[in-house]
Amino acid sequence: MIISYLKRWTRVVFALTGIIWGGQLYRQYGNNLISTITNLKPLNDFASLETYQNELGRKNFTRKDQPKYTINLNIPECDKYPFHLIGEVTFSETSNLSSWTEIAENNSKIFEGGRYFPSYCKPKYRVAIIIPFRNRESQLKVLLSHMHPIWQRQAIDYTVYTITQAGDGLFNRAKLMNTGVAEAKKDGDFDCYVFHDVDILAENDKCLYSCHEENPRHVAAYLDAFDYQILTYGLACTPLAFHSSPSQCFGGVTMLSKSQFEKVNGFSNIYWGWGGEDDDMYLRIRNKGYSSANPYGDECSFRMIKHDHESSNAFNPSRHSLLFHAPSRMDLEGYSSLRYNLLSIKREALYTNITVSLGQPSLKMMKFMEKEFDNGIMCQHRMPWNL
């Protein structure tokens, strides 16, 4: 009896000890994985924040308060489909020749920093429009000249943020969008985050810039550059767990609510250069049980501003392999592991510009990106964990 009792308790003690040690090893592994995947040097192109501010000639900067929206009980709630929407809108690239002063004069109701809210009704949504950005001022002029009137007619409370990557290292679009969410949160509580390429223009103002209650939205599915055809990808580079249906394109203009963004852990931070980050986000969305919604159909059609491909945004040859292995890191790597250095905040007349340093890829990531990938195995290529 006593021997049996002691044996039973001995097994219990060993089991508890194993659980405790296993938990510690798992936490240590997770922390090491995150720290190596998101490996950053202090700043990409500047020795310190003070050095960067001296370069700009402004040693001190502060985040100015945005204009406060005060609810007027005597005005009605804004309609979901405002009466002054006009449908198809005209487009002109000559606005890039206009001065910022001229464009601001044509949008005189916008507050400094690119915020607008209607005075005649209580808006249903507060929206942060986040534009990953670097060296594309002429396109930004066209975008804001074209889109600000559309957003105003939609009667939403919105703020436009350009998230500028400092220096001339490899561009990281997804990490800039994560940074945009982190910085926008400091201005207030947004219901909806819109991730907007600087070269995409809406052709119809009935394509509403507000988040879908149940699913993330991809509204730029119909794009003139692709003959207004919805793009899908084959299964070759799709992780095996997602082979039930082809992956859809999820880029250009996408919208996620606050809860949706947090649930999918934002975008991945490790896609340096062009390609892969949108597909990774689509897999994150599916992994959490969402689908991609576009309730307005082909009313959400877009036009792409023609431009040359930048050398700093070169094609990432490792994107297929990174995508194939994406499910194993979704919960550990993304918005929750975001690291960046804030360099400056400037409230312009039509937008808030936030300049950041994102660091640069780790040496292991750079070596991995330099590999020559055979077309037959480019997706399944073995990828080291500690990139």
C-alpha positions as CSV (number, residue, x, y, z in Angstrom):
1,M,0.0,0.0,0.0
2,I,2.7,2.5,1.1
3,I,4.9,1.6,-1.9
4,S,2.1,2.0,-4.3
5,Y,1.2,5.4,-2.8
6,L,4.8,6.6,-3.1
7,K,5.1,5.4,-6.7
8,R,1.9,7.3,-7.6
9,W,3.2,10.6,-6.0
10,T,6.6,10.1,-7.6
11,R,5.0,10.0,-11.1
12,V,2.9,13.2,-10.2
13,V,6.1,15.1,-9.1
14,F,8.0,14.0,-12.3
15,A,5.0,15.1,-14.5
16,L,4.7,18.5,-12.8
17,T,8.5,19.0,-13.1
18,G,8.3,18.2,-16.8
19,I,5.5,20.7,-17.4
20,I,7.3,23.5,-15.6
21,W,10.6,22.9,-17.5
22,G,8.8,22.5,-20.8
23,G,6.9,25.8,-20.3
24,Q,10.2,27.6,-19.5
25,L,11.9,26.2,-22.6
26,Y,8.9,27.1,-24.8
27,R,9.0,30.7,-23.6
28,Q,12.7,31.0,-24.0
29,Y,12.4,29.5,-27.6
30,G,9.6,32.0,-28.5
31,N,11.6,35.0,-27.1
32,N,14.7,33.9,-29.0
33,L,12.8,33.4,-32.2
34,I,11.2,36.8,-32.0
35,S,14.5,38.6,-31.2
36,T,16.3,36.9,-34.1
37,I,13.5,37.3,-36.6
38,T,13.1,41.0,-35.9
39,N,16.8,41.7,-35.4
40,L,17.5,45.4,-35.6
41,K,20.5,47.6,-35.5
42,P,19.9,50.8,-33.6
43,L,19.2,52.9,-36.6
44,N,19.5,52.2,-40.3
45,D,21.1,55.4,-41.6
46,F,21.7,57.6,-38.6
47,A,23.8,57.1,-35.5
48,S,21.2,58.4,-33.1
49,L,17.8,60.2,-32.9
50,E,19.7,63.4,-32.0
51,T,21.8,63.1,-35.1
52,Y,18.8,62.7,-37.3
53,Q,17.0,65.7,-35.7
54,N,20.1,67.8,-36.2
55,E,20.1,66.8,-39.8
56,L,16.6,68.1,-40.1
57,G,17.4,71.3,-38.2
58,R,14.8,70.7,-35.5
59,K,16.2,69.3,-32.3
60,N,12.9,69.0,-30.6
61,F,9.6,67.8,-31.9
62,T,6.3,67.0,-30.2
63,R,3.1,65.3,-31.2
64,K,0.5,68.1,-31.5
65,D,-3.0,67.3,-30.3
66,Q,-5.4,66.5,-33.1
67,P,-8.6,68.6,-33.3
68,K,-11.2,67.2,-30.9
69,Y,-14.5,66.0,-32.2
70,T,-17.3,67.2,-29.9
71,I,-20.7,65.5,-30.3
72,N,-23.5,67.9,-31.1
73,L,-26.7,66.4,-29.9
74,N,-28.7,68.6,-32.3
75,I,-27.3,67.0,-35.4
76,P,-28.3,63.5,-36.8
77,E,-26.1,60.5,-37.2
78,C,-24.4,60.3,-40.6
79,D,-26.1,58.0,-43.1
80,K,-24.1,54.9,-44.1
81,Y,-24.6,55.9,-47.7
82,P,-24.4,59.8,-47.7
83,F,-26.8,61.5,-50.1
84,H,-24.0,63.5,-51.8
85,L,-22.1,60.6,-53.2
86,I,-21.8,60.9,-57.0
87,G,-20.6,57.5,-58.2
88,E,-17.9,57.5,-60.9
89,V,-15.3,60.3,-60.5
90,T,-12.9,61.9,-62.9
91,F,-9.2,61.5,-62.7
92,S,-6.3,63.8,-63.6
93,E,-2.6,63.2,-63.1
94,T,-1.9,67.0,-63.7
95,S,-2.6,67.5,-60.0
96,N,1.0,66.5,-59.4
97,L,2.0,69.8,-61.0
98,S,0.0,71.7,-58.4
99,S,1.6,73.1,-55.3
100,W,0.7,71.8,-51.9
101,T,-0.8,75.2,-51.1
102,E,-3.2,74.9,-54.1
103,I,-4.3,71.4,-53.2
104,A,-4.9,72.5,-49.5
105,E,-7.0,75.5,-50.7
106,N,-9.2,73.1,-52.6
107,N,-9.7,71.1,-49.4
108,S,-10.1,73.9,-46.9
109,K,-12.2,71.9,-44.5
110,I,-9.4,69.6,-43.6
111,F,-7.6,70.3,-40.3
112,E,-3.8,70.4,-40.0
113,G,-2.4,66.9,-40.0
114,G,-4.9,65.6,-42.6
115,R,-7.9,65.1,-40.3
116,Y,-11.5,65.7,-41.3
117,F,-14.9,65.1,-39.7
118,P,-18.3,66.4,-40.9
119,S,-20.0,69.2,-39.0
120,Y,-23.5,68.4,-40.3
121,C,-23.8,64.9,-38.9
122,K,-22.2,62.5,-36.3
123,P,-19.8,60.2,-38.2
124,K,-20.3,56.4,-37.7
125,Y,-16.6,55.6,-38.0
126,R,-13.2,56.9,-37.1
127,V,-10.7,55.8,-39.7
128,A,-6.9,55.9,-39.9
129,I,-5.7,55.9,-43.5
130,I,-2.1,54.6,-43.5
131,I,0.2,55.1,-46.5
132,P,3.6,53.4,-46.5
133,F,5.9,56.0,-48.2
134,R,9.3,57.0,-49.4
135,N,10.3,59.4,-52.2
136,R,7.0,59.5,-54.0
137,E,5.8,63.1,-53.5
138,S,4.4,63.6,-57.0
139,Q,2.2,60.5,-56.5
140,L,1.2,61.6,-53.1
141,K,0.0,64.9,-54.5
142,V,-2.2,63.1,-57.1
143,L,-3.5,60.7,-54.4
144,L,-4.5,63.3,-51.9
145,S,-5.9,65.8,-54.5
146,H,-8.1,63.0,-55.8
147,M,-9.0,61.1,-52.6
148,H,-9.7,63.9,-50.0
149,P,-12.9,65.0,-51.7
150,I,-14.1,61.4,-51.9
151,W,-13.4,60.7,-48.2
152,Q,-15.1,64.0,-47.2
153,R,-18.3,63.1,-49.2
154,Q,-18.3,59.7,-47.4
155,A,-18.9,61.6,-44.1
156,I,-16.3,59.7,-42.0
157,D,-14.0,60.9,-39.3
158,Y,-10.6,60.2,-40.8
159,T,-6.9,61.1,-40.6
160,V,-4.3,60.5,-43.3
161,Y,-0.8,59.2,-42.2
162,T,2.2,58.8,-44.4
163,I,4.7,56.5,-42.7
164,T,8.1,57.4,-44.2
165,Q,11.0,55.0,-44.1
166,A,14.2,56.9,-43.5
167,G,17.4,56.2,-45.5
168,D,17.7,54.3,-48.8
169,G,17.9,50.7,-47.5
170,L,15.5,47.9,-48.6
171,F,11.9,49.1,-48.4
172,N,9.7,47.2,-45.9
173,R,6.1,48.1,-46.7
174,A,4.4,45.7,-44.2
175,K,6.5,46.9,-41.3
176,L,5.7,50.5,-42.2
177,M,2.0,49.6,-42.0
178,N,2.4,48.0,-38.6
179,T,4.2,51.2,-37.5
180,G,1.3,53.3,-38.8
181,V,-1.1,51.5,-36.5
182,A,1.2,51.9,-33.5
183,E,1.6,55.6,-34.1
184,A,-2.1,56.3,-35.1
185,K,-3.1,54.7,-31.7
186,K,-1.3,57.5,-30.0
187,D,-3.7,60.0,-31.6
188,G,-6.8,58.2,-30.4
189,D,-9.1,55.2,-30.7
190,F,-9.7,54.3,-34.4
191,D,-12.5,51.9,-35.4
192,C,-10.8,51.0,-38.8
193,Y,-7.4,50.9,-40.3
194,V,-7.1,51.4,-44.1
195,F,-3.8,50.4,-45.7
196,H,-3.4,52.4,-48.9
197,D,-0.7,52.3,-51.5
198,V,0.3,55.8,-52.7
199,D,-0.3,54.9,-56.4
200,I,-3.9,53.6,-56.2
201,L,-6.9,55.9,-56.9
202,A,-10.6,55.1,-56.4
203,E,-12.8,55.5,-59.5
204,N,-16.1,55.5,-57.6
205,D,-16.9,57.3,-54.3
206,K,-19.5,54.7,-53.5
207,C,-16.6,52.4,-52.5
208,L,-16.9,53.2,-48.8
209,Y,-13.8,53.6,-46.6
210,S,-15.1,51.8,-43.6
211,C,-14.4,48.4,-42.2
212,H,-16.6,45.4,-42.6
213,E,-18.0,44.2,-39.3
214,E,-17.3,40.5,-39.8
215,N,-14.3,40.2,-42.2
216,P,-11.3,42.3,-43.4
217,R,-11.9,44.0,-46.7
218,H,-9.9,44.0,-49.9
219,V,-11.5,46.8,-52.0
220,A,-8.8,47.2,-54.7
221,A,-9.6,43.8,-56.3
222,Y,-10.7,45.5,-59.6
223,L,-7.6,47.4,-60.9
224,D,-7.0,48.8,-64.3
225,A,-3.5,47.5,-64.4
226,F,-4.9,44.0,-64.4
227,D,-7.8,44.7,-66.7
228,Y,-10.2,44.8,-63.7
229,Q,-9.8,41.0,-63.1
230,I,-9.6,39.5,-59.6
231,L,-6.2,38.0,-59.1
232,T,-5.7,34.6,-57.5
233,Y,-2.5,32.6,-57.1
234,G,-1.9,28.9,-57.7
235,L,-1.3,26.4,-54.9
236,A,2.4,25.9,-55.5
237,C,3.6,28.4,-53.0
238,T,0.6,28.2,-50.6
239,P,1.2,26.3,-47.3
240,L,-0.3,22.9,-47.3
241,A,-2.9,23.8,-44.6
242,F,-4.4,26.4,-47.0
243,H,-4.8,24.2,-50.1
244,S,-8.6,24.2,-49.9
245,S,-8.8,27.2,-52.2
246,P,-6.3,29.4,-54.2
247,S,-4.9,32.4,-52.4
248,Q,-6.3,35.7,-53.4
249,C,-4.5,39.0,-53.9
250,F,-4.9,41.2,-50.8
251,G,-3.1,44.4,-51.6
252,G,-3.4,47.9,-52.9
253,V,-6.2,49.1,-50.5
254,T,-7.2,46.9,-47.6
255,M,-9.2,47.5,-44.5
256,L,-9.2,45.8,-41.1
257,S,-11.0,46.8,-37.9
258,K,-9.1,47.2,-34.7
259,S,-10.1,43.8,-33.4
260,Q,-9.4,42.1,-36.7
261,F,-5.9,43.6,-36.9
262,E,-5.0,42.6,-33.4
263,K,-6.4,39.1,-33.8
264,V,-4.2,38.3,-36.9
265,N,-1.2,39.9,-35.2
266,G,-0.9,42.6,-37.9
267,F,1.5,42.2,-40.9
268,S,4.7,40.2,-40.9
269,N,7.9,42.3,-40.5
270,I,10.3,40.2,-42.4
271,Y,9.4,40.8,-46.0
272,W,12.2,43.2,-47.2
273,G,11.9,44.5,-50.8
274,W,9.0,43.8,-53.1
275,G,6.5,41.0,-52.7
276,G,5.0,38.5,-50.3
277,E,3.7,40.6,-47.5
278,D,0.2,40.9,-48.9
279,D,-0.1,37.2,-49.4
280,D,1.2,36.6,-45.9
281,M,-1.6,38.8,-44.5
282,Y,-4.2,36.9,-46.6
283,L,-3.0,33.6,-45.0
284,R,-3.1,35.3,-41.5
285,I,-6.7,36.3,-42.2
286,R,-7.7,32.8,-43.3
287,N,-5.8,31.3,-40.3
288,K,-8.1,33.1,-37.9
289,G,-11.3,32.1,-39.6
290,Y,-11.9,35.3,-41.7
291,S,-12.5,35.6,-45.3
292,S,-11.8,38.6,-47.6
293,A,-14.9,40.7,-48.1
294,N,-15.8,43.3,-50.7
295,P,-19.5,44.1,-50.3
296,Y,-19.5,46.8,-53.0
297,G,-18.3,44.6,-55.9
298,D,-17.0,46.3,-59.0
299,E,-18.1,49.7,-57.7
300,C,-14.7,49.4,-55.9
301,S,-12.6,49.8,-59.0
302,F,-9.2,51.5,-58.9
303,R,-6.6,53.1,-61.2
304,M,-2.9,52.8,-60.8
305,I,-0.6,55.8,-61.3
306,K,2.2,54.8,-63.7
307,H,5.6,54.8,-62.2
308,D,9.0,53.2,-62.4
309,H,10.1,50.4,-60.0
310,E,12.6,51.7,-57.4
311,S,15.9,49.9,-56.9
312,S,15.4,50.1,-53.1
313,N,12.2,48.1,-53.5
314,A,13.8,45.3,-55.5
315,F,12.0,41.9,-55.9
316,N,12.6,39.7,-52.9
317,P,13.7,36.3,-54.3
318,S,13.0,34.6,-50.9
319,R,9.4,35.7,-50.6
320,H,8.0,32.4,-51.9
321,S,9.9,30.4,-49.2
322,L,9.0,32.9,-46.5
323,L,5.3,32.6,-47.5
324,F,5.4,28.8,-47.6
325,H,6.6,28.7,-44.0
326,A,4.4,31.6,-42.8
327,P,2.0,29.6,-40.6
328,S,4.7,28.5,-38.2
329,R,5.4,32.1,-37.1
330,M,2.1,34.0,-37.4
331,D,1.4,34.2,-33.7
332,L,4.9,35.0,-32.7
333,E,6.0,37.4,-35.4
334,G,4.1,40.5,-36.5
335,Y,2.6,43.5,-34.8
336,S,3.3,42.0,-31.4
337,S,7.1,41.8,-32.2
338,L,7.3,45.2,-34.0
339,R,10.4,47.3,-33.3
340,Y,11.3,50.7,-34.9
341,N,12.7,54.1,-34.0
342,L,10.5,57.1,-34.3
343,L,12.5,60.0,-35.9
344,S,10.0,62.8,-36.5
345,I,6.3,63.7,-36.6
346,K,5.1,66.6,-38.8
347,R,1.5,67.8,-39.2
348,E,1.2,68.9,-42.8
349,A,-1.9,70.6,-44.2
350,L,-3.3,67.4,-45.8
351,Y,-1.6,64.6,-43.9
352,T,0.5,63.7,-40.9
353,N,4.0,62.5,-41.9
354,I,5.7,60.1,-39.5
355,T,9.3,59.3,-40.3
356,V,10.8,56.2,-38.8
357,S,13.9,54.0,-39.0
358,L,13.1,50.3,-39.4
359,G,16.6,49.0,-39.0
360,Q,17.7,46.5,-41.6
361,P,17.5,42.8,-42.2
362,S,19.8,40.6,-40.1
363,L,22.9,39.1,-41.7
364,K,21.2,35.7,-41.8
365,M,18.2,37.1,-43.6
366,M,20.5,38.9,-46.1
367,K,22.3,35.7,-46.9
368,F,19.0,33.8,-47.2
369,M,17.7,36.5,-49.6
370,E,20.9,36.2,-51.7
371,K,20.4,32.5,-52.4
372,E,19.6,31.4,-55.9
373,F,16.3,29.6,-55.6
374,D,15.6,26.8,-58.1
375,N,12.1,27.3,-59.6
376,G,11.1,23.8,-58.8
377,I,11.7,24.1,-55.1
378,M,11.5,27.9,-54.5
379,C,8.5,27.5,-52.2
380,Q,9.5,24.5,-50.1
381,H,13.2,25.7,-49.8
382,R,14.4,25.0,-46.3
383,M,14.3,28.1,-44.3
384,P,16.3,28.6,-41.1
385,W,14.2,29.7,-38.1
386,N,16.6,32.3,-36.8
387,L,16.3,34.8,-39.7
